[in-house]
């Protein structure tokens, strides 16, 4: 079982029946996560030296050299699959997982910063640029993209310190990931389709999506994708969240220079640079939700997917899901959802969107037969060592005995401390993949 505290989570159930429901929730999560295994996702598209999709087939024997670059939380598993199926000339992969291991002497592994980029993130981008520039007209460049790549692949037009400050402002503002990445793209030399300007050969980009509705241009800030956003959009987003006057002067200067045409706009869909660039989604949140659905049914539950595009403020989103679930109540049912909510940070607490989503429902589900859990598929929820949290009808009474007020912890954005006191945090460590979040409601 991937959960380090599996037995503790199960034993926290106050009745034998509730312990069984908790156990089933964890087992469904396990099946869902296994379906997003990055190695298997890449393996599925390789057939005897060919990369096979319905729209196009690439025979790797047609190329003189095969170069590989990868960035994101799932990148190591993805790169390993490529190395196991084709002969790689040279490559670089950057991840945030310090325990990552790769069995391929042609690939260099770099550890970068996430969610805030660091000097290693810049170093990784420079190494990746070196590999991309080596890709000639008769070569193939395989780009392996997954969530987290925006921070891990970092070649900024501003100082690292200014970029870190701006990223921190954006992550705390309540802006969604598409808005955040629009800013990132316009402060970068490689994001927003700019990376492929450096390659002369055929580019095949295999993408594991961590964003609602799989917008290729936003996943890892779309380094191989045409960009529909502009410097004008970047400025409007900063103004929308009252950040224009807060971000460093150099950040504002880059945006203003872009508006004046001094800095070239990111490449758009009609740009010839994309003539030999091919982007494919190979895993996403829908896959894990369907795996959860199948597992729940195999356990004898009725099961229903409520949505795979959950967004909005985390502390309210759980109640929206419960409303939908109660409207479809029929015998013992598992309701499944996925997506990525946001947290507007106002307090100084610790936690993440999954923990906050569950905390926002503790009073709502008190004394009911509902079990609710929310889980980040990358194993890291916000700035914490938890992947998420679980709650049931007894959670509020257990909290009251410890004098834990859910509303107070919500105000302080301190969901981690609340569930830590109850031993109801879901602890996994980095999972090696990233396809957003998944929620389970058992009624």
C-alpha positions as CSV (number, residue, x, y, z in Angstrom):
1,X,0.0,0.0,0.0
2,X,1.4,3.4,-1.0
3,X,0.1,5.1,2.2
4,X,2.7,5.1,5.0
5,X,0.1,5.5,7.7
6,X,-2.5,3.1,6.2
7,X,-3.2,1.2,9.4
8,X,-3.5,4.3,11.5
9,X,-6.1,5.9,9.1
10,X,-8.2,2.7,9.2
11,X,-8.0,2.3,12.9
12,X,-9.2,5.9,13.4
13,X,-12.7,4.7,12.4
14,X,-14.9,4.7,15.5
15,X,-16.8,1.6,14.5
16,X,-15.9,-1.6,12.7
17,X,-18.2,-0.7,9.9
18,X,-16.5,2.8,9.6
19,X,-13.1,1.2,9.6
20,X,-14.1,-0.9,6.7
21,X,-15.3,2.1,4.8
22,X,-12.0,4.0,5.5
23,X,-10.0,1.0,4.3
24,X,-12.0,0.8,1.1
25,X,-11.4,4.5,0.4
26,X,-7.6,4.0,0.8
27,X,-7.7,0.9,-1.5
28,X,-9.6,2.8,-4.1
29,X,-7.0,5.6,-4.0
30,X,-4.3,3.0,-4.5
31,X,-5.9,1.6,-7.6
32,X,-6.4,5.1,-9.0
33,X,-2.8,6.1,-8.4
34,X,-1.5,3.0,-10.1
35,X,-3.4,3.9,-13.2
36,X,-1.3,7.1,-13.6
37,X,2.0,5.3,-13.3
38,X,4.3,7.4,-15.6
39,X,6.3,4.5,-16.8
40,X,3.3,2.6,-18.0
41,X,1.7,5.7,-19.5
42,X,4.8,6.1,-21.8
43,X,5.1,2.3,-22.4
44,X,1.6,2.2,-23.8
45,X,2.5,4.4,-26.8
46,X,5.7,2.4,-27.8
47,X,5.4,-0.6,-30.1
48,X,8.6,-2.2,-31.4
49,X,10.6,1.0,-31.8
50,X,7.6,3.1,-32.9
51,X,5.7,5.8,-31.1
52,X,2.1,5.0,-32.0
53,X,-0.9,7.3,-31.9
54,X,-4.1,7.2,-33.9
55,X,-3.2,10.5,-35.6
56,X,0.4,9.7,-36.4
57,X,3.1,7.0,-36.0
58,X,6.8,7.8,-35.6
59,X,9.4,5.2,-36.4
60,X,12.4,5.9,-34.3
61,X,14.7,4.1,-36.8
62,X,14.1,6.9,-39.3
63,X,16.2,9.3,-37.2
64,X,20.0,9.6,-36.9
65,X,19.9,10.5,-33.2
66,X,17.3,10.5,-30.4
67,X,17.5,13.2,-27.8
68,X,15.4,13.2,-24.6
69,X,14.5,15.9,-22.2
70,X,12.1,15.6,-19.3
71,X,10.8,17.9,-16.6
72,X,8.1,17.5,-13.9
73,X,7.1,15.3,-11.0
74,X,6.5,12.3,-13.3
75,X,9.6,12.9,-15.5
76,X,11.9,10.2,-14.2
77,X,9.5,7.3,-14.7
78,X,8.6,8.7,-18.2
79,X,12.3,9.0,-19.2
80,X,13.0,5.4,-17.9
81,X,10.3,4.0,-20.2
82,X,11.8,5.8,-23.2
83,X,15.3,4.5,-22.4
84,X,13.9,0.9,-22.1
85,X,12.4,1.0,-25.6
86,X,14.7,3.1,-27.8
87,X,18.4,3.9,-28.0
88,X,19.0,7.4,-26.6
89,X,21.9,9.6,-27.7
90,X,21.8,12.1,-24.9
91,X,19.3,13.5,-22.4
92,X,18.6,15.5,-19.3
93,X,15.7,15.1,-16.8
94,X,14.8,17.4,-13.9
95,X,12.6,16.4,-11.0
96,X,11.9,17.5,-7.4
97,X,12.2,13.9,-6.0
98,X,15.6,13.6,-4.3
99,X,15.1,9.8,-4.1
100,X,14.6,9.4,-7.9
101,X,16.8,6.9,-9.6
102,X,17.3,6.3,-13.4
103,X,18.9,3.3,-15.1
104,X,20.3,5.0,-18.2
105,X,23.9,6.3,-18.5
106,X,22.9,8.6,-21.3
107,X,20.6,10.7,-19.1
108,X,21.6,13.2,-16.5
109,X,19.2,13.7,-13.6
110,X,19.0,17.1,-12.0
111,X,17.0,18.0,-8.8
112,X,15.2,21.3,-9.0
113,X,13.0,23.5,-6.7
114,X,9.2,23.2,-6.5
115,X,6.8,25.0,-6.2
116,X,9.3,27.9,-6.0
117,X,12.1,27.6,-8.6
118,X,15.7,27.7,-7.3
119,X,19.2,27.8,-8.7
120,X,19.0,24.1,-9.6
121,X,15.9,24.8,-11.7
122,X,17.9,27.4,-13.7
123,X,20.8,24.9,-14.0
124,X,18.4,22.2,-15.3
125,X,17.0,24.6,-17.9
126,X,20.5,25.4,-19.2
127,X,21.4,21.7,-19.5
128,X,18.1,21.0,-21.3
129,X,18.7,23.9,-23.7
130,X,22.1,22.4,-24.5
131,X,20.5,19.1,-25.5
132,X,17.7,20.7,-27.5
133,X,20.2,22.7,-29.5
134,X,22.0,19.5,-30.5
135,X,18.8,18.2,-32.2
136,X,19.5,18.5,-36.0
137,X,17.2,18.2,-38.9
138,X,17.6,14.4,-39.1
139,X,17.1,13.9,-35.4
140,X,14.2,13.2,-33.0
141,X,13.7,15.2,-29.8
142,X,11.4,13.4,-27.3
143,X,10.1,15.9,-24.7
144,X,8.5,14.4,-21.5
145,X,6.3,16.9,-19.8
146,X,4.4,16.6,-16.5
147,X,3.1,18.8,-13.7
148,X,5.6,20.8,-11.7
149,X,7.6,21.5,-14.8
150,X,6.9,25.2,-14.6
151,X,9.1,25.6,-11.5
152,X,11.6,22.9,-12.4
153,X,12.3,24.2,-16.0
154,X,13.3,27.8,-15.3
155,X,15.2,30.2,-17.6
156,X,13.8,33.6,-16.4
157,X,14.1,37.0,-18.0
158,X,14.4,38.4,-14.5
159,X,16.6,37.6,-11.5
160,X,15.8,34.4,-9.6
161,X,15.0,36.4,-6.6
162,X,12.4,38.5,-8.5
163,X,10.9,35.4,-10.0
164,X,10.7,33.7,-6.6
165,X,8.9,36.7,-5.1
166,X,6.5,36.9,-8.0
167,X,5.8,33.2,-7.9
168,X,5.1,33.3,-4.2
169,X,2.7,36.3,-4.7
170,X,0.8,34.3,-7.4
171,X,0.6,31.1,-5.4
172,X,-0.9,33.0,-2.4
173,X,-3.3,35.2,-4.5
174,X,-6.0,32.7,-5.4
175,X,-5.1,32.8,-9.1
176,X,-5.7,29.6,-11.0
177,X,-3.0,27.6,-12.6
178,X,-3.7,28.9,-16.1
179,X,-3.4,32.5,-14.9
180,X,-0.2,31.8,-13.0
181,X,1.3,30.1,-16.0
182,X,0.4,33.0,-18.3
183,X,2.7,35.1,-16.1
184,X,5.4,32.5,-16.0
185,X,5.5,32.1,-19.8
186,X,6.1,35.8,-20.3
187,X,8.9,36.0,-17.8
188,X,10.7,33.0,-19.4
189,X,13.0,32.2,-22.3
190,X,11.7,28.6,-22.7
191,X,8.0,28.5,-21.6
192,X,5.1,29.2,-23.9
193,X,6.5,27.3,-26.9
194,X,9.8,29.0,-26.8
195,X,11.8,25.8,-26.1
196,X,11.1,24.3,-29.5
197,X,12.5,27.4,-31.2
198,X,15.9,25.9,-30.4
199,X,15.3,22.5,-32.1
200,X,15.8,21.8,-35.8
201,X,14.4,18.2,-36.0
202,X,11.1,16.5,-35.2
203,X,9.8,17.1,-31.7
204,X,7.4,14.6,-30.1
205,X,6.1,15.8,-26.7
206,X,4.5,13.2,-24.4
207,X,2.5,14.9,-21.7
208,X,1.0,13.9,-18.4
209,X,-1.7,16.5,-17.6
210,X,-2.1,18.1,-14.2
211,X,-4.5,20.8,-15.2
212,X,-8.3,20.7,-15.6
213,X,-9.4,20.0,-19.2
214,X,-5.8,19.2,-20.3
215,X,-4.8,22.6,-21.9
216,X,-1.4,21.6,-23.4
217,X,-0.3,25.3,-23.5
218,X,-0.6,25.5,-19.7
219,X,0.9,22.1,-18.6
220,X,4.4,23.0,-17.3
221,X,3.7,26.3,-18.9
222,X,3.6,24.7,-22.4
223,X,7.3,24.8,-23.5
224,X,6.4,22.9,-26.7
225,X,3.0,24.4,-27.3
226,X,1.7,27.5,-29.1
227,X,0.7,30.1,-26.6
228,X,-2.6,31.9,-26.8
229,X,-1.8,34.3,-24.0
230,X,0.0,37.6,-24.4
231,X,2.0,40.2,-22.4
232,X,-1.3,42.1,-22.2
233,X,-2.9,39.1,-20.5
234,X,0.0,38.9,-18.1
235,X,-0.5,42.5,-17.0
236,X,-4.3,42.1,-16.6
237,X,-3.8,39.1,-14.4
238,X,-1.3,40.9,-12.2
239,X,-3.8,43.8,-11.9
240,X,-6.7,41.5,-11.3
241,X,-5.1,40.1,-8.2
242,X,-3.7,43.5,-7.1
243,X,-0.2,42.4,-7.7
244,X,1.0,44.8,-10.3
245,X,2.3,47.3,-7.8
246,X,3.6,44.5,-5.5
247,X,5.8,42.5,-7.9
248,X,9.4,43.6,-8.4
249,X,10.2,46.5,-10.8
250,X,12.1,44.2,-13.2
251,X,9.0,42.0,-13.6
252,X,6.9,45.0,-14.5
253,X,9.6,46.2,-16.9
254,X,9.6,42.8,-18.8
255,X,5.9,43.0,-19.2
256,X,6.0,46.6,-20.3
257,X,8.8,45.8,-22.8
258,X,6.7,43.0,-24.2
259,X,3.8,45.3,-24.6
260,X,6.0,47.7,-26.5
261,X,7.4,45.0,-28.8
262,X,10.9,45.3,-27.4
263,X,10.6,41.6,-26.2
264,X,9.3,39.2,-28.8
265,X,5.9,37.7,-28.0
266,X,5.6,34.0,-27.3
267,X,5.0,31.9,-30.5
268,X,1.4,31.4,-31.6
269,X,-0.3,28.5,-33.4
270,X,0.4,29.7,-36.9
271,X,4.1,30.0,-36.2
272,X,6.2,27.8,-38.5
273,X,8.3,26.7,-35.5
274,X,5.5,24.2,-34.8
275,X,5.5,22.5,-38.2
276,X,7.4,19.5,-36.9
277,X,6.2,19.6,-33.3
278,X,3.7,17.0,-32.1
279,X,2.1,17.1,-28.7
280,X,0.2,14.2,-27.1
281,X,-1.6,13.8,-23.8
282,X,-0.8,10.3,-22.4
283,X,-2.3,10.4,-18.9
284,X,-4.7,12.7,-17.1
285,X,-7.2,13.0,-14.2
286,X,-10.0,11.3,-16.2
287,X,-7.9,8.1,-16.3
288,X,-7.5,8.0,-12.5
289,X,-11.1,8.8,-11.8
290,X,-12.2,5.9,-14.1
291,X,-9.7,3.6,-12.4
292,X,-11.3,4.6,-9.0
293,X,-14.7,3.9,-10.5
294,X,-13.8,0.4,-11.7
295,X,-12.2,-0.4,-8.3
296,X,-15.2,0.8,-6.4
297,X,-17.6,-1.3,-8.5
298,X,-15.3,-4.4,-8.1
299,X,-15.7,-3.9,-4.3
300,X,-19.5,-4.0,-4.6
301,X,-20.3,-0.3,-4.4
302,X,-22.5,1.6,-6.7
303,X,-20.2,4.3,-8.1
304,X,-20.5,7.6,-10.0
305,X,-18.1,10.2,-11.2
306,X,-19.3,13.6,-10.3
307,X,-16.7,15.6,-12.2
308,X,-13.2,15.5,-13.5
309,X,-12.9,19.3,-13.7
310,X,-13.4,20.4,-10.1
311,X,-12.2,24.0,-9.5
312,X,-12.9,26.9,-7.1
313,X,-12.0,27.7,-3.6
314,X,-11.0,24.5,-1.7
315,X,-12.9,25.3,1.5
316,X,-16.2,25.5,-0.4
317,X,-15.6,22.8,-3.1
318,X,-16.2,19.8,-0.8
319,X,-19.6,21.0,0.2
320,X,-20.5,21.4,-3.5
321,X,-19.5,17.8,-4.0
322,X,-21.5,16.6,-1.1
323,X,-24.6,18.4,-2.3
324,X,-24.3,16.6,-5.7
325,X,-23.7,13.3,-4.0
326,X,-26.7,13.5,-1.7
327,X,-28.9,14.3,-4.7
328,X,-27.9,11.0,-6.2
329,X,-28.0,8.9,-3.1
330,X,-28.8,5.3,-3.8
331,X,-27.8,2.5,-1.4
332,X,-24.1,2.4,-0.6
333,X,-22.4,4.6,-3.1
334,X,-18.9,5.9,-3.8
335,X,-18.8,9.3,-5.5
336,X,-15.6,10.2,-7.3
337,X,-14.4,13.6,-8.5
338,X,-11.1,15.1,-9.7
339,X,-9.6,18.4,-10.6
340,X,-7.7,21.2,-8.9
341,X,-9.1,23.7,-6.5
342,X,-7.3,26.8,-5.2
343,X,-6.6,28.3,-1.8
344,X,-6.6,32.0,-1.1
345,X,-4.1,32.3,1.7
346,X,-5.0,34.7,4.5
347,X,-3.4,33.0,7.5
348,X,0.0,31.7,8.4
349,X,-0.9,28.1,8.8
350,X,0.3,25.0,7.0
351,X,-1.6,22.7,4.6
352,X,-2.8,22.4,1.1
353,X,-5.9,22.5,-1.1
354,X,-6.8,18.8,-0.4
355,X,-6.6,19.2,3.4
356,X,-8.5,22.5,3.3
357,X,-11.2,20.9,1.1
358,X,-11.8,18.2,3.7
359,X,-11.6,20.6,6.6
360,X,-14.3,22.8,5.0
361,X,-16.7,19.8,5.3
362,X,-16.0,18.6,8.8
363,X,-19.0,20.4,10.4
364,X,-21.2,19.5,7.4
365,X,-20.8,15.8,7.7
366,X,-20.9,15.6,11.5
367,X,-23.0,12.7,12.8
368,X,-23.7,11.5,9.3
369,X,-22.7,8.2,7.6
370,X,-20.4,10.1,5.1
371,X,-16.7,9.5,4.6
372,X,-14.8,12.1,2.6
373,X,-11.2,12.1,1.5
374,X,-9.2,14.3,-0.9
375,X,-5.8,13.3,-2.2
376,X,-3.1,15.0,-4.3
377,X,-1.8,12.4,-6.8
378,X,1.7,13.7,-6.6
379,X,1.8,12.9,-2.9
380,X,2.4,16.5,-1.9
381,X,-0.4,18.8,-0.9
382,X,0.7,22.4,-0.7
383,X,3.7,23.1,1.6
384,X,3.3,19.9,3.7
385,X,4.4,16.3,3.8
386,X,0.9,15.1,3.5
387,X,-1.0,14.2,0.3
388,X,-4.4,15.0,1.7
389,X,-6.8,14.2,4.5
390,X,-9.8,12.1,5.4
391,X,-12.8,12.8,7.6
392,X,-16.1,11.1,8.6
393,X,-19.2,11.7,10.8
394,X,-17.1,11.3,14.0
395,X,-14.4,13.8,13.0
396,X,-16.0,16.8,14.6
397,X,-16.7,15.1,17.9
398,X,-13.1,13.8,18.0
399,X,-11.9,17.4,17.3
400,X,-14.1,18.8,20.0
401,X,-12.5,16.5,22.6
402,X,-9.2,18.0,21.6
403,X,-10.6,21.5,21.6
404,X,-9.9,21.9,17.8
405,X,-12.3,24.4,16.2
406,X,-12.5,23.7,12.4
407,X,-13.5,27.3,11.6
408,X,-10.5,28.7,13.4
409,X,-8.1,26.4,11.5
410,X,-9.8,27.3,8.2
411,X,-9.3,31.0,9.0
412,X,-5.6,30.4,9.6
413,X,-5.2,28.1,6.6
414,X,-3.9,25.6,9.1
415,X,-5.6,22.4,7.9
416,X,-2.4,20.4,8.3
417,X,-2.3,21.0,12.1
418,X,-6.0,20.1,12.5
419,X,-5.7,16.7,10.8
420,X,-2.3,16.0,12.3
421,X,-3.8,16.3,15.8
422,X,-6.4,13.7,14.7
423,X,-3.8,11.4,12.8
424,X,-6.0,11.7,9.7
425,X,-3.4,13.1,7.3
426,X,-2.8,10.9,4.2
427,X,1.0,10.4,4.1
428,X,2.7,9.0,1.0
429,X,5.8,11.0,0.1
430,X,6.4,11.9,-3.6
431,X,4.4,9.5,-5.7
432,X,6.4,10.0,-9.0
433,X,3.3,11.1,-10.9
434,X,1.0,14.1,-11.1
435,X,-2.5,14.2,-12.5
436,X,-4.1,16.7,-10.2
437,X,-6.3,15.7,-7.2
438,X,-9.0,13.1,-6.6
439,X,-11.8,13.1,-4.0
440,X,-13.9,10.2,-2.7
441,X,-17.2,10.5,-0.9
442,X,-18.8,7.3,0.5
443,X,-22.4,7.5,1.5
